[in-house]
């Protein structure tokens, strides 16, 4: 028994002596792969974080200038850059750690061909089964990178419209005009109308009597426009002078003036209400009557043109009962003796 145990111990020692160099080499290789992967992941994530911070600093530097009012605000830029940075960091970590895992399996001399083939088949199956999820994710990534809309924007997404309260990689949250919250999948959005980018147009139609003086009406509206452009906070919301575009409709008893101005995004309704208020007060002060107002006294006391016209007589028609009764009875012509 002692000889057998000694023989087994000698064989084990010989096997360890023969393979210890291979184990050491494999262990050092795995350790090197892990260290390099972790260091590379840390460097890439740090570089992406610095890039995001630089983007945020540039947005904050522009926010207080006149150009910053025309561009996207700093908070929206920060949220957009953070979302892009999170996606890039996740992708970098997945690629680096996934590659390191495959290299570690290769260090153990495991055949990766069947594993990669199985992973490919599983990926195709998952892709077909979760194609809507993949579509939503990719659409969300491109929407964020292209800055199609952001938090606080008023958009028309086709299936729903309202103010954006949250932008995700899969779902966008909108708050409607009545306070309802819409959850819209990014893959279902086929078109987007952003009402908060660029500029908006405030349009007001003013209908007055056709007897009013055109130049006088235009002059009164021009005075209202000048006062509105100098008053706060409307001077900041107006991005162009208020213009009288001209007559859009001329009828027998009325004519319509169209007044328009470029405003800040999302501010045209307030400007339109204030413009209507000021125009109505200016017209009342100038004696210009808007269609639908009280008629003048002269028009109330004017004689009725139909009063001088006599009513039609019943005797004018030869077939009326009155004409037949008043007509003489004809004498008979054929009398037998």
C-alpha positions in Angstrom: 0.0 0.0 0.0 2.8 2.3 0.8 4.5 1.6 -2.5 1.2 2.3 -4.4 0.7 5.6 -2.5 4.2 6.6 -3.2 3.8 5.8 -6.9 0.6 7.9 -7.1 2.3 10.8 -5.4 5.2 10.6 -7.7 2.9 10.5 -10.8 0.9 13.5 -9.4 4.1 15.4 -8.7 5.4 14.7 -12.2 2.1 15.7 -13.8 2.2 19.0 -11.8 5.8 19.5 -12.8 5.0 19.0 -16.4 1.9 21.3 -16.5 2.8 24.0 -13.9 4.3 26.2 -16.6 1.2 25.9 -18.7 -1.0 26.8 -15.8 1.2 29.8 -14.9 1.2 30.9 -18.5 -2.6 30.6 -18.7 -3.2 32.4 -15.4 -0.9 35.2 -16.3 -2.6 35.5 -19.7 -6.0 35.6 -18.1 -4.9 38.1 -15.5 -3.4 40.3 -18.2 -6.6 40.2 -20.2 -8.7 41.2 -17.2 -6.4 44.0 -16.2 -6.1 45.4 -19.8 -9.9 45.1 -20.2 -10.6 46.9 -16.9 -8.1 49.6 -17.6 -9.3 50.2 -21.2 -12.9 50.3 -20.0 -12.0 52.9 -17.3 -10.1 55.0 -19.8 -12.9 54.9 -22.4 -15.6 55.8 -19.8 -13.4 58.6 -18.5 -12.8 60.0 -21.9 -16.6 59.9 -22.7 -17.4 61.6 -19.4 -14.9 64.4 -20.1 -16.4 64.8 -23.6 -19.9 65.1 -22.0 -18.6 67.7 -19.5 -17.0 69.7 -22.2 -20.3 69.7 -24.1 -22.2 70.9 -21.0 -19.6 73.7 -20.4 -20.0 74.9 -23.9 -23.8 74.9 -23.6 -23.6 76.9 -20.3 -21.3 79.4 -21.9 -23.7 80.1 -24.7 -26.9 80.0 -22.5 -26.5 83.6 -21.3 -25.8 85.2 -24.8 -28.2 86.4 -27.4 -27.3 83.4 -29.5 -28.2 81.1 -26.7 -31.8 82.2 -26.9 -32.0 81.0 -30.5 -30.3 77.7 -29.7 -31.3 74.8 -27.5 -31.3 75.7 -23.8 -28.6 74.5 -21.5 -30.7 72.1 -19.5 -31.9 70.4 -22.7 -28.4 70.2 -24.0 -27.2 68.7 -20.7 -30.0 66.0 -20.7 -29.2 65.2 -24.4 -25.5 64.9 -23.8 -26.0 62.7 -20.7 -28.3 60.4 -22.6 -25.8 60.1 -25.4 -22.9 59.5 -22.9 -24.9 56.8 -21.1 -25.5 54.9 -24.4 -21.9 55.3 -25.5 -20.6 54.1 -22.1 -22.9 51.1 -22.2 -21.8 50.1 -25.7 -18.1 50.5 -24.9 -18.4 48.4 -21.7 -20.3 45.7 -23.6 -17.8 45.5 -26.4 -14.7 45.6 -24.2 -15.9 43.1 -21.6 -17.5 40.8 -24.2 -14.2 40.7 -26.1 -12.3 40.0 -22.9 -14.6 37.2 -22.0 -14.1 35.5 -25.4 -10.3 35.9 -25.0 -10.5 34.3 -21.6 -12.4 31.3 -23.0 -9.8 31.1 -25.8 -7.1 31.0 -23.1 -8.7 27.8 -21.7 -8.5 26.3 -25.2 -12.2 26.2 -25.5 -13.5 25.9 -29.1 -15.4 29.2 -29.7 -16.8 28.3 -33.1 -19.9 26.3 -31.7 -20.4 29.0 -29.0 -20.3 31.8 -31.5 -22.6 29.9 -33.9 -25.1 29.2 -31.1 -24.9 32.9 -30.0 -25.5 34.0 -33.6 -28.6 31.7 -33.9 -29.9 32.9 -30.5 -29.3 36.5 -31.5 -31.2 36.1 -34.8 -34.1 34.4 -32.9 -34.2 37.2 -30.2 -33.9 39.8 -33.0 -37.0 38.4 -34.7 -38.9 38.0 -31.5 -38.0 41.4 -30.1 -37.8 43.4 -33.4 -40.3 46.0 -32.0 -38.0 46.5 -29.0 -35.0 46.8 -31.2 -36.8 49.3 -33.5 -37.9 51.4 -30.6 -34.3 51.5 -29.1 -32.6 52.4 -32.4 -35.2 55.1 -33.1 -34.7 56.5 -29.7 -30.9 56.6 -30.1 -31.2 58.5 -33.5 -33.8 60.9 -32.1 -31.6 61.8 -29.3 -28.4 62.1 -31.4 -30.2 64.2 -34.1 -31.8 66.4 -31.4 -35.3 66.1 -33.0 -36.9 67.1 -29.8 -36.2 67.4 -26.1 -37.8 67.9 -22.7 -40.1 71.0 -22.7 -40.7 71.0 -26.4 -44.2 71.0 -27.8 -44.4 68.4 -30.6 -46.9 66.7 -32.9 -45.9 63.1 -33.1 -48.8 62.0 -35.3 -50.3 59.5 -32.8 -50.3 62.1 -30.0 -49.3 65.7 -29.4 -48.3 67.7 -26.4 -45.4 68.8 -24.3 -42.4 66.4 -23.9 -41.9 65.6 -20.2 -39.4 62.7 -20.7 -37.3 61.3 -23.5 -36.3 57.7 -23.2 -34.5 55.2 -25.5 -37.7 53.2 -25.9 -40.7 55.5 -24.9 -41.3 59.2 -25.1 -43.7 60.8 -22.6 -46.0 63.6 -23.7 -48.4 65.7 -21.6 -51.5 66.6 -23.6 -53.5 69.8 -23.5 -56.0 68.3 -21.0 -53.3 67.1 -18.7 -53.3 63.5 -19.9 -49.9 61.7 -20.3 -49.2 59.8 -23.5 -46.6 57.0 -23.7 -45.5 56.9 -27.3 -43.1 54.2 -28.5 -40.3 55.7 -30.5 -40.6 53.1 -33.2 -44.2 54.1 -33.8 -43.3 57.8 -34.5 -43.3 58.2 -38.3 -43.1 62.0 -38.3 -42.5 64.8 -35.8 -43.6 68.4 -35.9 -41.6 70.4 -33.4 -43.4 73.6 -32.4 -40.6 74.8 -30.1 -37.7 75.2 -32.5 -36.9 78.2 -34.7 -39.8 80.7 -34.6 -43.6 80.8 -34.5 -46.1 83.1 -36.2 -48.8 85.1 -34.5 -51.7 85.9 -36.9 -54.7 88.1 -36.1 -57.6 88.8 -38.5 -59.5 92.1 -37.9 -62.9 92.5 -39.6 -64.2 96.1 -39.9 -67.0 97.8 -41.9 -66.4 98.2 -45.6 -67.0 102.0 -45.2 -63.9 102.5 -43.0 -60.9 104.4 -44.3 -58.2 101.8 -45.2 -55.3 104.2 -44.5 -56.8 105.2 -41.1 -57.3 101.6 -40.1 -53.7 100.7 -41.1 -52.3 103.7 -39.2 -54.2 102.7 -36.0 -52.9 99.1 -36.2 -49.4 100.5 -36.8 -49.5 102.5 -33.6 -50.7 99.5 -31.7 -47.8 97.4 -33.1 -45.2 100.1 -32.1 -46.6 100.2 -28.5 -46.6 96.4 -28.3 -43.0 96.2 -29.5 -41.9 98.6 -26.7 -43.8 97.0 -23.9 -42.5 94.3 -21.7 -42.5 91.3 -21.9 -43.7 91.5 -25.4 -40.6 93.1 -26.7 -38.7 89.9 -25.9 -41.3 87.6 -27.4 -41.6 89.5 -30.7 -38.8 88.6 -33.1 -40.0 90.8 -36.0 -42.2 93.9 -36.3 -45.9 93.4 -36.4 -46.9 93.8 -40.1 -50.3 94.5 -41.7 -50.2 92.0 -44.5 -53.2 93.5 -46.3 -56.8 92.6 -47.0 -57.6 88.9 -47.0 -61.4 89.3 -47.6 -63.6 92.1 -49.0 -67.4 91.8 -48.9 -70.3 94.2 -49.4 -70.6 95.0 -45.6 -67.1 94.1 -44.3 -63.4 93.8 -45.0 -60.8 91.8 -43.1 -57.2 92.9 -42.3 -54.5 90.3 -41.5 -51.9 91.2 -39.0 -48.9 88.9 -38.4 -45.5 88.8 -36.6 -42.8 86.3 -35.8 -42.5 85.3 -32.2 -40.6 83.1 -29.9 -41.4 79.4 -30.1 -44.5 78.5 -28.1 -45.5 82.2 -27.6 -47.8 83.0 -30.5 -51.1 82.5 -28.6 -50.2 85.0 -25.9 -49.1 87.6 -28.5 -52.3 87.1 -30.4 -54.4 87.6 -27.4 -52.6 90.8 -26.4 -52.7 92.1 -30.0 -56.4 91.6 -30.2 -56.9 93.3 -26.8 -54.9 96.4 -27.9 -56.4 96.6 -31.3 -60.0 96.5 -29.9 -59.2 99.3 -27.4 -57.5 101.4 -30.1 -60.4 101.0 -32.5 -62.9 102.0 -29.8 -60.8 105.2 -29.0 -60.5 106.0 -32.8 -64.2 105.4 -33.5 -63.5 102.5 -35.9 -66.4 100.0 -35.7 -65.8 96.3 -35.9 -68.3 94.1 -37.6 -70.9 93.0 -35.1 -70.9 96.3 -33.2 -73.8 98.6 -32.6 -75.1 100.5 -35.7 -74.9 104.2 -35.9 -77.9 106.5 -35.0 -78.1 107.8 -38.6 -78.6 104.3 -39.8 -81.3 103.7 -37.1 -83.3 106.9 -38.2 -82.9 106.4 -41.9 -86.2 105.8 -43.8 -87.0 102.4 -44.9 -86.8 102.3 -48.7 -89.5 99.6 -48.8 -92.0 101.9 -47.0 -92.6 104.0 -50.2 -93.5 100.9 -52.2 -97.2 100.0 -52.3 -98.3 96.5 -51.5 -99.3 94.5 -54.6 -103.1 94.6 -55.4 -105.2 91.5 -55.6 -106.9 93.0 -58.7 -103.6 92.9 -60.6 -104.1 89.2 -61.4 -106.9 88.3 -63.7 -107.2 84.8 -62.1 -107.6 86.0 -58.5 -111.1 85.6 -56.9 -111.4 89.4 -56.5 -110.8 90.1 -60.2 -113.3 87.4 -61.2 -116.0 88.8 -58.9 -115.5 92.3 -60.1 -115.6 91.5 -63.8 -119.0 92.0 -65.7 -121.1 89.0 -66.5 -121.0 88.3 -70.3 -124.4 88.3 -72.1 -125.5 85.1 -73.7 -125.1 84.9 -77.5 -127.2 81.9 -78.5 -130.9 82.1 -77.3 -133.5 79.9 -78.8 -136.9 81.4 -79.7 
